[in-house]
Amino acid sequence: MNSLERVTAVLMREPLDKVPHFEWLVDKVVIDVLMPGAAGETGGHTFEEFSAAFTDAVCVDINYSSENIGDGLFRDEWGMIKKYTQEAHSFPIEGPIHNMDELAAYTPPDPYKEGRYKTLKEMLEKYGREKAVILHMNDIWSIPSRLMAYEDFLCNIMDEPEFIKALVKMTVDAQILMAQEVAKTGCRFIYTGDDVADSNGPTISPAMFKEIFYPELKRIIGAYKDLGFFVLKHCDGYLMPLLDFYLDAGIDLLDPIDPIAGMELKHIKDTYGDRIAIKGNVNCATTLVFGTVDDTVEETRRCLEIAKGTTGYICSSSNSIHSSVNPANYKAMLETIDQYGRY
């Protein structure tokens, strides 16, 4: 089997030859150690090149432009203001929508803009026959919560629920239009990276989630599925109180079964493995950072022993390979999956 066939088989929970592996993000610090040598105009290999060489999937983003507004801040096409540090991810600061009037005057990014899916098309052309090319989109949390300061978003959930419902609907409408264009490229895989929980539990109560967010969650996941996509759901934290909402909405895979938050790989596999595929969860907060190579091998083997019994399993870190991960540990994880992940 090639990587594309392997990932597809996992999502359909069909027999396969070995456990696949990929990450949503591998930081350049780690890439430069494990894949030395210059490549490209700026030198150093890209995440896409690394993924194609070492993993079973290539994860890409939609192409949004951004403008430098000074003081290390950038504004993207959604109007989100972000700050970049040395980490691969930015973090949100502020946004353009704070009330119904601003929402009414707002125009989301143009789904038909030339070049919007440039990277996706390039990766499909280059790797799509052998690798699963997976597009990062969103569902109902990340975009709305970044269209204003995060604390304002949380307050508005309590104080102005109808405003938040309308805000979420607008972002879902915009993403469905984009997904319709994405489907024309031949891409078959979408992952949504909306974190609605932390290690203590969901950010809002299940009752509020059901009232404000669940209808649009069903609509957007349903639209992705109707367009022929597999939907891979990422969420950190203790998601259990909200998990049924995501299962009923129709996701195909859950990641990363966050061990820091008390999510248990065996429980998810035993309880839900007949409904969804699962991905995770070698601990990237402790083991991959502070542990030894032997610790990493032991934990990776334990994850494989727990979840390999179901064919619907992808072995990965418990979030991503961030800049603090010891490259030697990630290398050991890759080698352990290859050695012990065969059926």
C-alpha positions as YAML, in Angstrom:
chain: A
units: angstrom
residues:
- id: 1
  name: MET
  ca: [0.00, 0.00, 0.00]
- id: 2
  name: ASN
  ca: [1.15, 3.55, -0.54]
- id: 3
  name: SER
  ca: [0.57, 6.34, 1.96]
- id: 4
  name: LEU
  ca: [-2.62, 7.59, 0.31]
- id: 5
  name: GLU
  ca: [-4.12, 4.10, 0.36]
- id: 6
  name: ARG
  ca: [-3.00, 3.60, 3.95]
- id: 7
  name: VAL
  ca: [-4.58, 6.80, 5.32]
- id: 8
  name: THR
  ca: [-7.77, 6.17, 3.33]
- id: 9
  name: ALA
  ca: [-7.99, 2.65, 4.74]
- id: 10
  name: VAL
  ca: [-7.63, 3.98, 8.28]
- id: 11
  name: LEU
  ca: [-10.47, 6.46, 7.79]
- id: 12
  name: MET
  ca: [-12.69, 3.72, 6.35]
- id: 13
  name: ARG
  ca: [-11.50, 1.35, 9.12]
- id: 14
  name: GLU
  ca: [-10.38, -1.24, 6.59]
- id: 15
  name: PRO
  ca: [-7.41, -3.64, 6.76]
- id: 16
  name: LEU
  ca: [-4.00, -2.19, 5.96]
- id: 17
  name: ASP
  ca: [-0.34, -3.12, 6.04]
- id: 18
  name: LYS
  ca: [0.97, -0.84, 8.77]
- id: 19
  name: VAL
  ca: [0.02, 2.04, 11.04]
- id: 20
  name: PRO
  ca: [0.43, 5.37, 9.25]
- id: 21
  name: HIS
  ca: [1.90, 8.51, 10.75]
- id: 22
  name: PHE
  ca: [1.71, 12.23, 10.12]
- id: 23
  name: GLU
  ca: [1.67, 15.48, 12.07]
- id: 24
  name: TRP
  ca: [-0.33, 18.69, 11.70]
- id: 25
  name: LEU
  ca: [2.88, 20.64, 12.23]
- id: 26
  name: VAL
  ca: [6.59, 19.95, 12.46]
- id: 27
  name: ASP
  ca: [8.60, 22.97, 13.52]
- id: 28
  name: LYS
  ca: [11.51, 24.14, 11.38]
- id: 29
  name: VAL
  ca: [13.91, 23.63, 14.30]
- id: 30
  name: VAL
  ca: [13.19, 19.89, 14.20]
- id: 31
  name: ILE
  ca: [13.06, 19.70, 10.41]
- id: 32
  name: ASP
  ca: [16.52, 21.26, 10.08]
- id: 33
  name: VAL
  ca: [18.00, 18.58, 12.34]
- id: 34
  name: LEU
  ca: [16.28, 15.56, 10.80]
- id: 35
  name: MET
  ca: [16.41, 16.77, 7.19]
- id: 36
  name: PRO
  ca: [19.60, 18.82, 6.89]
- id: 37
  name: GLY
  ca: [20.62, 20.60, 3.73]
- id: 38
  name: ALA
  ca: [19.40, 23.64, 1.90]
- id: 39
  name: ALA
  ca: [16.34, 23.58, -0.33]
- id: 40
  name: GLY
  ca: [14.26, 26.32, -1.87]
- id: 41
  name: GLU
  ca: [15.00, 29.99, -2.24]
- id: 42
  name: THR
  ca: [15.29, 30.75, 1.47]
- id: 43
  name: GLY
  ca: [17.23, 27.62, 2.39]
- id: 44
  name: GLY
  ca: [16.06, 24.74, 4.53]
- id: 45
  name: HIS
  ca: [13.36, 22.22, 3.77]
- id: 46
  name: THR
  ca: [9.70, 23.07, 4.13]
- id: 47
  name: PHE
  ca: [7.15, 21.29, 6.28]
- id: 48
  name: GLU
  ca: [5.57, 19.89, 3.10]
- id: 49
  name: GLU
  ca: [8.90, 18.48, 1.89]
- id: 50
  name: PHE
  ca: [9.60, 16.97, 5.29]
- id: 51
  name: SER
  ca: [6.12, 15.45, 5.48]
- id: 52
  name: ALA
  ca: [6.44, 13.92, 2.03]
- id: 53
  name: ALA
  ca: [9.81, 12.38, 2.94]
- id: 54
  name: PHE
  ca: [9.01, 11.10, 6.43]
- id: 55
  name: THR
  ca: [5.23, 10.72, 6.85]
- id: 56
  name: ASP
  ca: [2.08, 9.47, 5.15]
- id: 57
  name: ALA
  ca: [0.39, 12.83, 4.60]
- id: 58
  name: VAL
  ca: [1.09, 16.40, 3.56]
- id: 59
  name: CYS
  ca: [-0.96, 18.99, 5.46]
- id: 60
  name: VAL
  ca: [-1.52, 22.39, 3.86]
- id: 61
  name: ASP
  ca: [-3.39, 25.62, 4.51]
- id: 62
  name: ILE
  ca: [-5.59, 27.83, 2.39]
- id: 63
  name: ASN
  ca: [-3.63, 30.78, 0.99]
- id: 64
  name: TYR
  ca: [-4.59, 33.95, 2.85]
- id: 65
  name: SER
  ca: [-2.59, 37.12, 2.39]
- id: 66
  name: SER
  ca: [-1.65, 39.34, 5.34]
- id: 67
  name: GLU
  ca: [-0.34, 42.84, 5.87]
- id: 68
  name: ASN
  ca: [2.30, 44.02, 8.30]
- id: 69
  name: ILE
  ca: [0.73, 46.65, 10.55]
- id: 70
  name: GLY
  ca: [3.80, 47.21, 12.72]
- id: 71
  name: ASP
  ca: [5.01, 46.18, 16.18]
- id: 72
  name: GLY
  ca: [5.24, 42.57, 15.06]
- id: 73
  name: LEU
  ca: [1.52, 42.45, 14.24]
- id: 74
  name: PHE
  ca: [-0.13, 41.28, 11.03]
- id: 75
  name: ARG
  ca: [-3.69, 41.53, 9.74]
- id: 76
  name: ASP
  ca: [-4.99, 38.69, 7.58]
- id: 77
  name: GLU
  ca: [-7.87, 38.63, 5.09]
- id: 78
  name: TRP
  ca: [-10.38, 37.80, 7.81]
- id: 79
  name: GLY
  ca: [-9.29, 41.00, 9.58]
- id: 80
  name: MET
  ca: [-7.69, 39.01, 12.40]
- id: 81
  name: ILE
  ca: [-4.71, 40.73, 14.00]
- id: 82
  name: LYS
  ca: [-1.99, 38.26, 14.95]
- id: 83
  name: LYS
  ca: [1.42, 38.36, 16.53]
- id: 84
  name: TYR
  ca: [4.26, 36.19, 15.33]
- id: 85
  name: THR
  ca: [7.14, 34.99, 17.48]
- id: 86
  name: GLN
  ca: [9.83, 32.44, 16.70]
- id: 87
  name: GLU
  ca: [7.20, 29.70, 16.93]
- id: 88
  name: ALA
  ca: [5.55, 28.38, 13.77]
- id: 89
  name: HIS
  ca: [2.10, 29.45, 14.98]
- id: 90
  name: SER
  ca: [0.97, 33.02, 15.50]
- id: 91
  name: PHE
  ca: [-1.43, 33.96, 18.27]
- id: 92
  name: PRO
  ca: [-4.52, 36.15, 17.89]
- id: 93
  name: ILE
  ca: [-4.76, 39.62, 19.40]
- id: 94
  name: GLU
  ca: [-7.86, 41.36, 18.04]
- id: 95
  name: GLY
  ca: [-10.41, 41.26, 15.20]
- id: 96
  name: PRO
  ca: [-12.82, 43.43, 13.21]
- id: 97
  name: ILE
  ca: [-16.22, 42.36, 14.59]
- id: 98
  name: HIS
  ca: [-17.57, 43.27, 18.02]
- id: 99
  name: ASN
  ca: [-21.32, 43.70, 17.49]
- id: 100
  name: MET
  ca: [-24.20, 43.10, 15.09]
- id: 101
  name: ASP
  ca: [-23.60, 46.33, 13.18]
- id: 102
  name: GLU
  ca: [-19.98, 45.42, 12.46]
- id: 103
  name: LEU
  ca: [-21.07, 41.92, 11.48]
- id: 104
  name: ALA
  ca: [-23.65, 43.30, 9.05]
- id: 105
  name: ALA
  ca: [-20.97, 45.47, 7.39]
- id: 106
  name: TYR
  ca: [-18.37, 42.69, 7.23]
- id: 107
  name: THR
  ca: [-17.29, 40.83, 4.08]
- id: 108
  name: PRO
  ca: [-15.42, 37.53, 4.54]
- id: 109
  name: PRO
  ca: [-12.50, 36.51, 2.32]
- id: 110
  name: ASP
  ca: [-13.37, 35.89, -1.32]
- id: 111
  name: PRO
  ca: [-13.53, 32.10, -1.92]
- id: 112
  name: TYR
  ca: [-12.90, 32.67, -5.62]
- id: 113
  name: LYS
  ca: [-9.80, 34.84, -5.29]
- id: 114
  name: GLU
  ca: [-7.03, 33.84, -7.68]
- id: 115
  name: GLY
  ca: [-4.37, 31.85, -5.87]
- id: 116
  name: ARG
  ca: [-6.61, 31.01, -2.91]
- id: 117
  name: TYR
  ca: [-5.85, 27.28, -3.26]
- id: 118
  name: LYS
  ca: [-2.41, 27.60, -4.88]
- id: 119
  name: THR
  ca: [-0.48, 25.58, -2.29]
- id: 120
  name: LEU
  ca: [-3.15, 22.88, -2.19]
- id: 121
  name: LYS
  ca: [-3.06, 22.48, -5.96]
- id: 122
  name: GLU
  ca: [0.74, 22.36, -5.99]
- id: 123
  name: MET
  ca: [0.85, 19.69, -3.28]
- id: 124
  name: LEU
  ca: [-1.83, 17.61, -4.99]
- id: 125
  name: GLU
  ca: [0.10, 17.77, -8.24]
- id: 126
  name: LYS
  ca: [3.40, 16.92, -6.59]
- id: 127
  name: TYR
  ca: [2.37, 14.35, -3.97]
- id: 128
  name: GLY
  ca: [-1.34, 13.58, -4.36]
- id: 129
  name: ARG
  ca: [-0.95, 10.24, -6.11]
- id: 130
  name: GLU
  ca: [1.15, 8.81, -3.28]
- id: 131
  name: LYS
  ca: [0.36, 10.84, -0.16]
- id: 132
  name: ALA
  ca: [-2.82, 12.00, 1.56]
- id: 133
  name: VAL
  ca: [-2.91, 15.76, 0.97]
- id: 134
  name: ILE
  ca: [-4.95, 17.18, 3.86]
- id: 135
  name: LEU
  ca: [-6.31, 20.72, 3.89]
- id: 136
  name: HIS
  ca: [-6.61, 22.66, 7.13]
- id: 137
  name: MET
  ca: [-10.02, 24.34, 7.37]
- id: 138
  name: ASN
  ca: [-12.21, 25.05, 10.39]
- id: 139
  name: ASP
  ca: [-15.61, 24.30, 11.84]
- id: 140
  name: ILE
  ca: [-17.34, 26.54, 14.40]
- id: 141
  name: TRP
  ca: [-14.87, 27.92, 16.92]
- id: 142
  name: SER
  ca: [-11.46, 29.13, 15.73]
- id: 143
  name: ILE
  ca: [-12.54, 31.70, 13.16]
- id: 144
  name: PRO
  ca: [-15.41, 33.27, 15.18]
- id: 145
  name: SER
  ca: [-13.26, 33.40, 18.31]
- id: 146
  name: ARG
  ca: [-10.51, 35.27, 16.46]
- id: 147
  name: LEU
  ca: [-12.75, 37.89, 14.88]
- id: 148
  name: MET
  ca: [-12.57, 39.78, 18.18]
- id: 149
  name: ALA
  ca: [-10.42, 39.59, 21.29]
- id: 150
  name: TYR
  ca: [-10.86, 36.13, 22.79]
- id: 151
  name: GLU
  ca: [-12.13, 37.38, 26.14]
- id: 152
  name: ASP
  ca: [-14.75, 39.46, 24.32]
- id: 153
  name: PHE
  ca: [-15.84, 36.39, 22.38]
- id: 154
  name: LEU
  ca: [-16.34, 34.41, 25.58]
- id: 155
  name: CYS
  ca: [-18.27, 37.24, 27.21]
- id: 156
  name: ASN
  ca: [-20.49, 37.60, 24.16]
- id: 157
  name: ILE
  ca: [-21.38, 33.90, 24.30]
- id: 158
  name: MET
  ca: [-22.95, 34.67, 27.67]
- id: 159
  name: ASP
  ca: [-24.25, 38.18, 27.04]
- id: 160
  name: GLU
  ca: [-25.09, 38.22, 23.31]
- id: 161
  name: PRO
  ca: [-25.77, 34.63, 22.20]
- id: 162
  name: GLU
  ca: [-27.79, 35.68, 19.14]
- id: 163
  name: PHE
  ca: [-24.85, 37.77, 17.94]
- id: 164
  name: ILE
  ca: [-22.49, 34.79, 18.33]
- id: 165
  name: LYS
  ca: [-24.95, 32.52, 16.50]
- id: 166
  name: ALA
  ca: [-25.02, 34.97, 13.59]
- id: 167
  name: LEU
  ca: [-21.24, 35.31, 13.65]
- id: 168
  name: VAL
  ca: [-20.74, 31.53, 13.53]
- id: 169
  name: LYS
  ca: [-23.29, 31.20, 10.72]
- id: 170
  name: MET
  ca: [-21.42, 33.78, 8.64]
- id: 171
  name: THR
  ca: [-18.11, 31.94, 9.03]
- id: 172
  name: VAL
  ca: [-19.73, 28.60, 8.22]
- id: 173
  name: ASP
  ca: [-21.33, 30.07, 5.09]
- id: 174
  name: ALA
  ca: [-17.94, 31.39, 3.97]
- id: 175
  name: GLN
  ca: [-16.14, 28.11, 4.60]
- id: 176
  name: ILE
  ca: [-18.74, 26.04, 2.77]
- id: 177
  name: LEU
  ca: [-18.20, 28.21, -0.32]
- id: 178
  name: MET
  ca: [-14.47, 27.59, -0.02]
- id: 179
  name: ALA
  ca: [-15.00, 23.86, 0.46]
- id: 180
  name: GLN
  ca: [-17.02, 23.76, -2.76]
- id: 181
  name: GLU
  ca: [-14.02, 25.21, -4.59]
- id: 182
  name: VAL
  ca: [-11.63, 22.86, -2.79]
- id: 183
  name: ALA
  ca: [-13.68, 19.85, -3.89]
- id: 184
  name: LYS
  ca: [-12.99, 20.80, -7.52]
- id: 185
  name: THR
  ca: [-9.24, 20.31, -6.95]
- id: 186
  name: GLY
  ca: [-9.63, 16.61, -6.15]
- id: 187
  name: CYS
  ca: [-8.65, 17.02, -2.49]
- id: 188
  name: ARG
  ca: [-10.37, 14.35, -0.37]
- id: 189
  name: PHE
  ca: [-9.27, 15.23, 3.16]
- id: 190
  name: ILE
  ca: [-10.07, 18.16, 5.47]
- id: 191
  name: TYR
  ca: [-8.98, 18.59, 9.04]
- id: 192
  name: THR
  ca: [-10.54, 21.13, 11.37]
- id: 193
  name: GLY
  ca: [-8.30, 22.47, 14.11]
- id: 194
  name: ASP
  ca: [-10.82, 24.22, 16.35]
- id: 195
  name: ASP
  ca: [-9.90, 23.76, 20.03]
- id: 196
  name: VAL
  ca: [-13.01, 24.05, 22.20]
- id: 197
  name: ALA
  ca: [-11.47, 22.58, 25.36]
- id: 198
  name: ASP
  ca: [-8.43, 22.76, 27.62]
- id: 199
  name: SER
  ca: [-7.05, 20.39, 30.21]
- id: 200
  name: ASN
  ca: [-9.88, 21.25, 32.62]
- id: 201
  name: GLY
  ca: [-12.69, 20.56, 30.17]
- id: 202
  name: PRO
  ca: [-14.74, 22.35, 27.51]
- id: 203
  name: THR
  ca: [-14.48, 26.13, 27.31]
- id: 204
  name: ILE
  ca: [-18.28, 26.37, 27.54]
- id: 205
  name: SER
  ca: [-20.96, 24.10, 28.95]
- id: 206
  name: PRO
  ca: [-22.49, 21.33, 26.85]
- id: 207
  name: ALA
  ca: [-25.87, 23.07, 27.12]
- id: 208
  name: MET
  ca: [-24.51, 26.31, 25.69]
- id: 209
  name: PHE
  ca: [-22.56, 24.44, 23.03]
- id: 210
  name: LYS
  ca: [-25.71, 22.62, 21.96]
- id: 211
  name: GLU
  ca: [-27.73, 25.83, 21.83]
- id: 212
  name: ILE
  ca: [-25.24, 28.14, 20.12]
- id: 213
  name: PHE
  ca: [-22.73, 26.03, 18.19]
- id: 214
  name: TYR
  ca: [-24.09, 22.55, 17.51]
- id: 215
  name: PRO
  ca: [-26.54, 23.46, 14.69]
- id: 216
  name: GLU
  ca: [-23.76, 25.07, 12.68]
- id: 217
  name: LEU
  ca: [-21.35, 22.25, 13.54]
- id: 218
  name: LYS
  ca: [-23.79, 19.77, 12.01]
- id: 219
  name: ARG
  ca: [-24.24, 21.99, 8.99]
- id: 220
  name: ILE
  ca: [-20.56, 22.47, 8.22]
- id: 221
  name: ILE
  ca: [-19.46, 18.89, 8.88]
- id: 222
  name: GLY
  ca: [-22.47, 17.72, 6.85]
- id: 223
  name: ALA
  ca: [-21.48, 20.02, 3.99]
- id: 224
  name: TYR
  ca: [-17.90, 18.73, 4.02]
- id: 225
  name: LYS
  ca: [-19.18, 15.16, 3.95]
- id: 226
  name: ASP
  ca: [-21.70, 15.88, 1.18]
- id: 227
  name: LEU
  ca: [-18.83, 17.26, -0.91]
- id: 228
  name: GLY
  ca: [-17.00, 13.95, -0.54]
- id: 229
  name: PHE
  ca: [-14.40, 14.85, 2.09]
- id: 230
  name: PHE
  ca: [-13.13, 12.77, 4.95]
- id: 231
  name: VAL
  ca: [-13.26, 15.04, 8.02]
- id: 232
  name: LEU
  ca: [-10.46, 14.73, 10.56]
- id: 233
  name: LYS
  ca: [-11.22, 16.56, 13.80]
- id: 234
  name: HIS
  ca: [-8.46, 17.98, 15.99]
- id: 235
  name: CYS
  ca: [-9.17, 19.31, 19.47]
- id: 236
  name: ASP
  ca: [-6.86, 19.58, 22.46]
- id: 237
  name: GLY
  ca: [-8.08, 19.23, 26.00]
- id: 238
  name: TYR
  ca: [-10.71, 17.17, 27.78]
- id: 239
  name: LEU
  ca: [-13.37, 16.90, 25.09]
- id: 240
  name: MET
  ca: [-15.50, 14.11, 26.58]
- id: 241
  name: PRO
  ca: [-18.53, 16.28, 27.58]
- id: 242
  name: LEU
  ca: [-18.82, 17.49, 23.96]
- id: 243
  name: LEU
  ca: [-17.65, 14.38, 22.12]
- id: 244
  name: ASP
  ca: [-21.10, 13.08, 21.18]
- id: 245
  name: PHE
  ca: [-21.85, 16.33, 19.36]
- id: 246
  name: TYR
  ca: [-18.86, 15.79, 17.09]
- id: 247
  name: LEU
  ca: [-19.60, 12.11, 16.57]
- id: 248
  name: ASP
  ca: [-23.22, 12.85, 15.68]
- id: 249
  name: ALA
  ca: [-22.09, 15.62, 13.30]
- id: 250
  name: GLY
  ca: [-20.23, 12.95, 11.32]
- id: 251
  name: ILE
  ca: [-16.48, 13.33, 11.83]
- id: 252
  name: ASP
  ca: [-14.32, 10.48, 10.53]
- id: 253
  name: LEU
  ca: [-11.38, 10.80, 12.93]
- id: 254
  name: LEU
  ca: [-10.61, 12.30, 16.35]
- id: 255
  name: ASP
  ca: [-7.20, 13.68, 17.34]
- id: 256
  name: PRO
  ca: [-5.14, 13.90, 19.54]
- id: 257
  name: ILE
  ca: [-6.81, 12.14, 22.51]
- id: 258
  name: ASP
  ca: [-4.93, 14.60, 24.74]
- id: 259
  name: PRO
  ca: [-3.12, 12.70, 27.55]
- id: 260
  name: ILE
  ca: [-2.30, 15.86, 29.52]
- id: 261
  name: ALA
  ca: [-6.05, 16.48, 29.80]
- id: 262
  name: GLY
  ca: [-6.82, 12.95, 30.95]
- id: 263
  name: MET
  ca: [-8.14, 11.69, 27.61]
- id: 264
  name: GLU
  ca: [-7.41, 7.97, 27.42]
- id: 265
  name: LEU
  ca: [-6.47, 6.31, 24.15]
- id: 266
  name: LYS
  ca: [-7.73, 2.90, 25.26]
- id: 267
  name: HIS
  ca: [-11.12, 4.25, 26.35]
- id: 268
  name: ILE
  ca: [-11.64, 6.10, 23.06]
- id: 269
  name: LYS
  ca: [-10.53, 3.08, 21.04]
- id: 270
  name: ASP
  ca: [-12.67, 0.60, 22.99]
- id: 271
  name: THR
  ca: [-15.75, 2.84, 23.19]
- id: 272
  name: TYR
  ca: [-15.78, 4.63, 19.85]
- id: 273
  name: GLY
  ca: [-13.41, 2.66, 17.60]
- id: 274
  name: ASP
  ca: [-16.34, 1.17, 15.68]
- id: 275
  name: ARG
  ca: [-17.56, 4.69, 14.75]
- id: 276
  name: ILE
  ca: [-14.46, 6.77, 14.12]
- id: 277
  name: ALA
  ca: [-10.76, 6.44, 13.44]
- id: 278
  name: ILE
  ca: [-8.39, 7.80, 16.07]
- id: 279
  name: LYS
  ca: [-5.05, 9.59, 15.95]
- id: 280
  name: GLY
  ca: [-2.50, 10.16, 18.72]
- id: 281
  name: ASN
  ca: [-0.99, 10.34, 21.24]
- id: 282
  name: VAL
  ca: [2.72, 10.19, 22.15]
- id: 283
  name: ASN
  ca: [3.02, 12.99, 24.68]
- id: 284
  name: CYS
  ca: [4.59, 16.06, 23.08]
- id: 285
  name: ALA
  ca: [4.41, 18.10, 26.29]
- id: 286
  name: THR
  ca: [6.53, 15.74, 28.37]
- id: 287
  name: THR
  ca: [7.96, 12.61, 26.75]
- id: 288
  name: LEU
  ca: [9.01, 14.07, 23.40]
- id: 289
  name: VAL
  ca: [10.49, 17.14, 25.13]
- id: 290
  name: PHE
  ca: [12.02, 15.95, 28.40]
- id: 291
  name: GLY
  ca: [12.12, 12.18, 27.99]
- id: 292
  name: THR
  ca: [14.91, 10.00, 26.69]
- id: 293
  name: VAL
  ca: [14.94, 8.06, 23.45]
- id: 294
  name: ASP
  ca: [14.12, 4.94, 25.46]
- id: 295
  name: ASP
  ca: [11.16, 6.74, 27.07]
- id: 296
  name: THR
  ca: [9.90, 7.71, 23.62]
- id: 297
  name: VAL
  ca: [10.23, 4.19, 22.26]
- id: 298
  name: GLU
  ca: [8.39, 2.78, 25.28]
- id: 299
  name: GLU
  ca: [5.51, 5.27, 25.02]
- id: 300
  name: THR
  ca: [5.20, 4.89, 21.25]
- id: 301
  name: ARG
  ca: [5.07, 1.11, 21.61]
- id: 302
  name: ARG
  ca: [2.43, 1.45, 24.32]
- id: 303
  name: CYS
  ca: [0.25, 3.59, 22.05]
- id: 304
  name: LEU
  ca: [0.63, 1.08, 19.25]
- id: 305
  name: GLU
  ca: [-0.23, -1.83, 21.54]
- id: 306
  name: ILE
  ca: [-3.36, -0.05, 22.79]
- id: 307
  name: ALA
  ca: [-4.75, 1.15, 19.47]
- id: 308
  name: LYS
  ca: [-3.20, -1.00, 16.76]
- id: 309
  name: GLY
  ca: [-5.84, -3.64, 17.37]
- id: 310
  name: THR
  ca: [-8.25, -1.46, 15.43]
- id: 311
  name: THR
  ca: [-7.29, -0.76, 11.84]
- id: 312
  name: GLY
  ca: [-8.62, 2.79, 12.25]
- id: 313
  name: TYR
  ca: [-5.51, 4.15, 13.95]
- id: 314
  name: ILE
  ca: [-2.88, 6.76, 13.06]
- id: 315
  name: CYS
  ca: [0.05, 7.04, 15.47]
- id: 316
  name: SER
  ca: [1.26, 10.60, 16.09]
- id: 317
  name: SER
  ca: [2.19, 13.05, 18.79]
- id: 318
  name: SER
  ca: [-0.40, 14.39, 21.21]
- id: 319
  name: ASN
  ca: [-0.57, 17.68, 19.30]
- id: 320
  name: SER
  ca: [2.34, 18.55, 17.02]
- id: 321
  name: ILE
  ca: [6.10, 18.45, 16.75]
- id: 322
  name: HIS
  ca: [6.76, 21.91, 18.14]
- id: 323
  name: SER
  ca: [10.09, 23.68, 18.56]
- id: 324
  name: SER
  ca: [10.81, 22.22, 22.01]
- id: 325
  name: VAL
  ca: [10.54, 18.60, 20.88]
- id: 326
  name: ASN
  ca: [13.89, 16.81, 20.99]
- id: 327
  name: PRO
  ca: [14.62, 15.83, 17.36]
- id: 328
  name: ALA
  ca: [16.24, 12.60, 18.55]
- id: 329
  name: ASN
  ca: [13.02, 11.65, 20.30]
- id: 330
  name: TYR
  ca: [10.89, 12.35, 17.24]
- id: 331
  name: LYS
  ca: [13.30, 10.30, 15.13]
- id: 332
  name: ALA
  ca: [12.94, 7.45, 17.63]
- id: 333
  name: MET
  ca: [9.16, 7.76, 17.44]
- id: 334
  name: LEU
  ca: [9.23, 7.50, 13.64]
- id: 335
  name: GLU
  ca: [11.50, 4.45, 13.76]
- id: 336
  name: THR
  ca: [9.34, 2.76, 16.41]
- id: 337
  name: ILE
  ca: [6.17, 3.24, 14.39]
- id: 338
  name: ASP
  ca: [7.88, 1.75, 11.35]
- id: 339
  name: GLN
  ca: [9.24, -1.22, 13.30]
- id: 340
  name: TYR
  ca: [6.32, -2.09, 15.55]
- id: 341
  name: GLY
  ca: [3.36, -0.65, 13.66]
- id: 342
  name: ARG
  ca: [3.11, -3.38, 11.03]
- id: 343
  name: TYR
  ca: [0.09, -5.67, 10.80]
...
